[in-house]
Each structure stands twice: as structure tokens, then as C-alpha cells.
Amino acid sequence: MSDYAREHEALLPAIREAGAAVMRFFTSKSYDVKHKDPENPVTDADFAANRVITAALRSLFPGDAILSEESESPAERELMGRERFEKKRVWIIDPIDGTREFIKGREQFAVSVGLVENEQAVLGFIHNPARGYLLSGGPGLGLFLDGKKFSAPPRQAFQPPESYPQIVVSRSERKNGHLKHLEKFYGDLEGNALGSIAYKLALVADGTYDLAVSVKPKNEWDIAGGAALVAAAGLELREGNFAPMKFNKPQTESLGLIAGTREACVWYRSIISS
């Protein structure tokens, strides 16, 4: 089995270029915003990053399929929808995961790219250019921080009820009252809430947090890149009902998400089962 080292090295420059394109809009605050629906804005920055990444992928890996959250024409969407079931490998892209955070000026968004083969995420890139953060790698390759080999530091043990896993949750889910089942352990969770599930998955993979939880549906482009990083760190990733996470499905949404260390996931399962 390939460790995808060639793909990793080849695509890193395009990931950085996409991040730089996003930052030009973020710092200038000069861009148009459209809405695919009331909860899903898209900006010029999303499309700029998408163009950089898709152009690189088509040049570097012309035999692979691409599935991106953002496309600029119905013909492109139709092609992506067809080719992803015809080809062995598919690159799943979210040019900006956390577009709402981007629009509000919060540094909690990320460029997310994942390579999927046989329903599994095998290589991932999560780049938060506003914080100068780029984590990449995959289960056969390990982790890289800004292109350099990286190992997560030892995690601090937790022992309920004295202590609980270091958790990161969705800013919007906390705000909308969807995390009441966690507040009895963590309080109001304000200090544990971030935008961008892709960025949160990277922060679990790098050892910053032990557990990420999302109770609302997530699309494959939100999580494919982070899924590869979580696997590279030897951690668990499941849907909200604890079913195994699979990719390139006809229906791209998952039933929420739980990611983290085995111990943290076992603890979370125990509290929602009791």
C-alpha cells in the first residue's frame, strides 16, 4: 500500500498557495458574499482557493476525481458527481471550511483537502492561514506540521469525575443549545467552542484536544482532510451514531461526528448511553 508521500509533497505548494489566496481576501475584507441557502454563504475567497487546488490536482493527478463543496458552473458539478464513482481515487475539497467565521473576521477557518480511496481518507491537509497553521499527512505517512515531520506530545490523562477529556465543540451548536448533554460536565463550553470542523479535527490530531464532538450532520468535504489526520495520529473517528466513517458515498452527509482518543470516545459513548 502506498504511503502517499509523493502526493503529499506534490500538493503542499498548492495548499499554501490556496491559503495565501484566502488571506488576500481576509485582510482586504474586499469580496462578495452569496448564499447557497440561509446557512451556507460562499465568497470570492472560496472560489479563489478552489481554483488553485483544482487546477493543481488536474495537473498533478489527471486520473483522479475531484469532489469540491464549491464549483462555479453546473457542468463542473455534473462532472464531479459522475467521475467520483468512476475513478479509483477522489480528492474531496472544502476551499474554506468555516466560511461564516471567515466573514465575521474570526481566525477559525481552514482550507481542507482529503484524498479518499476505497471509502477511506488516506491523505489530508488542513491549513488555517490566518494562524499560520498547516497540518498534513495520513495513516501510512504520519503527521507533518508546516511540512516537517511531527509527533503529538503526550496527552494528559483524565479521570472522571475529577477531570474530563479536553474537548472542542462547534461554536454554532453551543450557541443554538445543542450541547446540553455536555454542559453538565464542562459548563457553558464557551472556551471549548471553535468554528470549522476541519480545523477542530486537526487540533485533535495534533494533541491540542482529546475529543471533538458535533451533533449536526457534516458533509464529506468538511471532514475528509481531517479524517486522514486523525487516522495518522492513531485516533478514532465515527459518525454520531458510532458507525464507521466512510467516504465518497452517494449521500455525502454523516450523522454528526465523534473524533478523539479511544479513552475519550469510550467516555463520550458512556455519557450518551446512560
C-alpha positions in Angstrom: 0.0 0.0 0.0 1.3 3.5 -0.9 2.1 5.9 1.9 1.1 8.7 -0.4 4.4 10.5 0.2 4.6 11.6 -3.5 1.1 13.0 -3.4 1.8 14.8 -0.1 5.0 16.6 -1.3 3.5 17.4 -4.7 0.3 19.1 -3.3 1.8 21.0 -0.4 2.7 24.1 -2.5 -0.8 24.3 -3.8 -2.3 24.1 -0.3 0.0 27.0 0.7 -1.0 29.0 -2.4 -4.7 28.5 -1.7 -4.2 29.7 1.9 -2.4 32.8 0.5 -5.2 33.5 -1.9 -7.7 33.2 1.0 -5.7 35.6 3.1 -5.7 38.3 0.5 -9.4 38.5 0.8 -9.4 38.1 4.6 -7.0 41.0 5.1 -8.5 43.3 2.5 -12.1 42.5 3.5 -13.0 43.1 -0.1 -15.1 40.3 -1.5 -18.7 39.5 -2.5 -20.8 37.1 -0.4 -23.6 34.9 -1.9 -25.8 32.4 -0.1 -26.4 28.9 -1.4 -29.0 28.8 1.4 -29.5 30.8 4.6 -26.9 28.8 6.5 -24.3 28.4 3.7 -22.6 31.5 2.5 -19.9 31.4 -0.2 -17.4 34.1 -1.0 -14.9 35.1 -3.7 -12.2 33.7 -1.4 -13.9 30.2 -1.5 -13.8 30.2 -5.3 -10.3 31.6 -5.5 -8.9 28.8 -3.2 -11.0 26.2 -5.1 -9.5 27.3 -8.5 -5.9 27.0 -7.1 -6.5 23.5 -5.7 -8.5 22.0 -8.5 -6.0 23.3 -11.1 -3.1 21.7 -9.2 -4.9 18.4 -8.9 -5.9 18.3 -12.5 -2.3 18.9 -13.5 -0.6 16.6 -10.9 -3.1 13.8 -10.8 -5.2 13.8 -14.0 -6.5 10.3 -13.5 -8.2 11.2 -10.2 -11.7 12.5 -9.5 -12.5 15.7 -7.6 -15.4 16.5 -5.3 -15.5 20.1 -4.0 -18.1 21.9 -2.0 -17.7 24.9 -4.3 -17.9 24.8 -8.1 -18.6 27.7 -10.4 -20.8 26.0 -13.0 -23.5 23.3 -13.3 -21.3 21.5 -15.8 -18.4 21.2 -13.3 -20.8 20.0 -10.6 -22.2 17.4 -13.0 -18.7 16.2 -14.0 -17.6 15.9 -10.3 -20.8 14.0 -9.4 -20.2 11.5 -12.2 -16.4 11.0 -12.1 -16.2 10.3 -8.3 -17.9 7.0 -8.8 -15.9 6.1 -11.9 -12.4 6.6 -10.7 -10.4 4.8 -8.0 -9.3 7.9 -6.1 -11.2 11.1 -5.3 -9.9 14.3 -3.8 -12.5 15.9 -1.5 -12.2 19.6 -1.1 -13.6 22.4 1.1 -11.8 25.5 -0.1 -12.8 27.3 3.1 -14.4 25.3 5.9 -15.8 27.9 8.3 -16.8 30.5 5.8 -19.1 32.2 8.3 -16.1 32.6 10.7 -14.1 34.0 7.7 -16.8 36.5 7.0 -17.0 37.6 10.7 -13.2 38.1 10.8 -12.6 35.2 13.1 -9.4 33.2 12.6 -11.2 29.9 12.8 -11.4 28.7 9.2 -9.4 26.3 7.2 -8.6 25.1 3.7 -9.4 21.3 3.8 -8.3 18.7 1.3 -8.6 14.9 1.6 -7.7 12.1 -0.7 -10.1 9.1 -0.5 -9.6 5.6 -1.7 -11.7 2.6 -1.0 -14.1 4.7 1.1 -11.2 5.7 3.5 -9.4 9.0 3.9 -5.8 8.2 3.1 -4.1 11.7 3.0 -5.2 15.1 4.3 -4.3 18.7 4.5 -5.8 21.3 6.9 -4.4 24.8 6.5 -5.6 27.7 8.7 -3.6 30.5 7.0 -4.8 33.2 9.5 -2.9 31.4 12.2 0.0 30.1 10.1 -1.1 26.6 10.7 -0.7 23.7 8.3 -1.1 20.0 9.4 -0.9 17.3 6.8 -0.3 13.6 6.5 -2.1 10.3 6.5 -2.2 6.9 8.2 0.7 5.4 6.2 2.7 8.6 6.3 2.3 10.1 9.8 1.8 13.8 10.5 3.6 16.9 9.2 3.4 20.4 10.8 4.2 23.0 8.1 5.8 20.3 6.1 8.1 19.0 8.8 7.6 15.6 10.5 5.6 15.9 13.6 4.5 13.8 16.6 1.8 14.8 19.0 3.1 15.4 22.6 1.9 13.0 25.3 -1.7 13.7 26.4 -2.7 14.4 29.9 -4.8 11.6 31.4 -8.3 12.4 32.6 -10.2 10.7 35.4 -13.9 11.4 35.8 -15.5 12.9 37.8 -12.3 14.8 38.8 -11.4 15.6 35.2 -12.7 15.0 31.7 -11.2 14.9 28.2 -10.0 18.1 26.7 -13.0 18.7 24.3 -13.6 21.0 21.4 -17.1 21.6 20.1 -19.0 23.6 17.4 -19.5 27.3 18.1 -22.9 27.3 16.4 -24.1 24.1 18.1 -23.2 25.6 21.5 -24.9 28.8 20.7 -28.0 27.0 19.5 -28.3 24.9 22.6 -27.5 21.5 21.0 -24.8 20.5 23.6 -26.8 20.4 26.8 -25.7 16.8 27.4 -22.1 18.1 27.7 -22.7 21.2 29.8 -23.2 19.2 33.0 -19.5 18.2 32.7 -17.9 21.3 31.1 -20.2 24.2 32.0 -21.3 26.5 29.1 -18.4 25.3 26.8 -17.7 28.8 25.6 -14.0 28.3 26.0 -14.2 25.0 24.1 -16.1 26.2 21.1 -14.5 26.9 17.7 -15.6 27.3 14.1 -14.6 24.9 11.3 -14.9 21.2 12.0 -11.8 20.6 9.7 -9.7 22.8 12.0 -11.1 21.1 15.1 -10.1 17.7 13.7 -6.6 18.9 13.1 -6.4 20.2 16.6 -7.4 16.7 17.9 -4.9 15.0 15.7 -2.1 17.3 16.9 -2.8 16.7 20.6 -4.3 20.1 21.4 -7.7 18.3 22.3 -8.6 14.8 23.2 -12.1 14.8 21.7 -14.2 16.6 19.1 -18.0 16.3 19.0 -20.5 17.5 16.5 -24.2 16.6 16.8 -25.3 18.1 13.5 -24.8 16.5 10.1 -21.5 17.1 8.4 -20.6 16.8 4.7 -17.7 14.8 3.5 -15.8 17.9 2.3 -16.0 19.2 5.9 -14.2 16.2 7.3 -12.2 14.2 4.7 -9.0 16.1 5.2 -9.2 15.9 9.0 -10.2 12.3 8.9 -6.9 11.4 7.4 -5.0 13.3 10.1 -7.0 11.7 12.9 -6.1 8.3 11.4 -2.5 9.3 11.1 -2.4 10.1 14.8 -3.9 6.7 15.6 -7.2 8.1 16.9 -10.8 7.2 16.3 -13.4 8.8 14.0 -17.0 7.8 14.0 -20.4 9.1 12.9 -22.6 10.5 15.7 -24.3 7.0 16.0 -20.8 5.5 16.3 -21.0 3.8 12.9 -17.6 3.8 11.0 -17.0 6.9 8.9 -16.9 6.1 5.2 -16.3 8.5 2.3 -17.4 9.0 -1.3 -20.9 7.8 -0.5 -23.9 8.7 -2.7 -25.2 10.6 0.3 -22.4 12.8 1.4 -23.7 13.8 4.9 -22.7 12.0 8.1 -24.8 11.7 11.2 -22.7 14.0 13.3 -19.2 13.2 14.4 -17.1 11.9 17.3 -13.3 12.0 17.0 -10.5 11.5 19.5 -8.5 9.1 21.6 -10.0 5.7 22.3 -10.4 6.6 26.0 -12.2 9.9 25.3 -14.5 8.2 22.8 -15.4 5.5 25.2 -16.2 8.1 27.9 -18.4 10.0 25.5 -20.3 6.9 24.5 -20.9 6.1 28.1 -22.5 9.5 28.9 -24.8 9.4 25.9 -25.8 5.8 26.6 -26.6 6.4 30.3 
